[in-house]
Amino acid sequence: MKLPIRASILSAAALFCLPGFLAAQNAAETAAETAADAPAEELTIDWIQEIINGGMTSAVLLLLSAAAVGFLVERLVRMRKKYLAPAYYADFFADAIAKNDADAIRKEAEAKPSILADAGAYIVDHSGMDEDRLQMAVADAAARAIERHRQRSYPLAIIATMAPMLGLLGTVIGMIEAFSKVAILGDTGDAALLADSISKALITTDMGLVLAIPALGAYHYLKQKLSIAELAIEESLEAMFAAFDARKK
């Protein structure tokens, strides 16, 4: 049985991200112990290790990053103009209607499915329906198709909302760890230990923002793209019904 595309995206993200993250975390712990003995002037910030030091919060954010990329790619593919409102279709429909070639319209809908092609096939299949009811039915079907595309873009908004909150959660966990060390060690504690815990806390906030900002931008880009397509569909439907009415007269 085939998995839904969103389940496939999340499963693939978990499959590729989590095992690698756990292995890298073990390697980073060993590297950190070695780096502790290195001269200060030779030390540089290893961002990969910093991300790994963020713990499970970083792992979840990496998983969400992979899911966001998957959702974005799927939406960019499925929201191409040829699947929504191909520019040629209104003229093609008018020409086929003028020639009274309903079969060409049906074949076009099967060969190159799109919202407009489906609407054209519906019009010729229900040509005997009352005109007002037909226009309303076609408009409703197109609106439902647009809404489905809009709902399928919504996971990007969810990821953009969750990512900063998860980053904040990681920061809180890291700060609790830092202050717990201060409470345990007191005045004899090593400031480096406190700085390390604070660094771990802040990296998750950084990751959350780095994920949320492009995810939110991508979501609004898709919304705008869909709004433009919606206007194009309305204009094309008006032209299609004008051609349909002209043939009936």
Phi, psi and omega in degrees: 000134181282138176282148172301153187298326179290322176295324178295320179297313182292322179295317180294321179297316179295320183296320186268334185272310191294312180299318179295323179296316181295319178294319180293327179295319178296318179294324181293324178297319177294318180295324180294321178295322179290319182292335182298333181267357183280152177299146185300324183289344181268353184276135173229163181283122175262102187293328178296316179294323178299318178297317180296324179296342178293350176076209185293333176298318176297321180298317180294320179294323175295320177297317178295325178297314179297319179295319180298317178297318179298314179297318182295315180298315180299319180290321179296326178288312186282345181255022173293155187302326183292340177268347182251288184221077178300136188296331186281344198292321182299318178292320178299316181297315181298319179294318180293321179295319180298328179271000182057041184251077180293329180297324179297323179291319178294318181294324179294322178294325178285321184281322183228076183295138176200172179298318180291320180296320176297320179296319179297317178296322179295320182298312183287331179285338181238037183295340180276355181288155174305137188300316181296318178294323179295314179298319180294319180295317180293317179297319179296318179296318178295320180295321178295321179295318177297318181295323177298318177296322180294318179293326180286346174273345188297329178306329177295323177292323178296315179297318179297330178280320184287324188302311179296326179293320176294321177299319178295321177300315178299323178295316179298316179299316179296321179291324176299317178299317182297312183287334174294321177296320178297318181295323183283315186274333179065215182291343181274358184291153178274126181298333179297324178295319179294318179296322179296317180294320178294321177299316177299323181293318186284332183296327180290324175297317178300314180298319180299318180289321179298327177281317188292319186297307178293328179295318179293319177299318179295320180298314180290328175298316180294322177299315179295318179300320181289324178296320177296317178296324180297317177296319179296322179295317179299315180295319180293321179296321177299316179294322180294317180290328176296318178293323179294318179293323180296323179291322181292329181281000000 
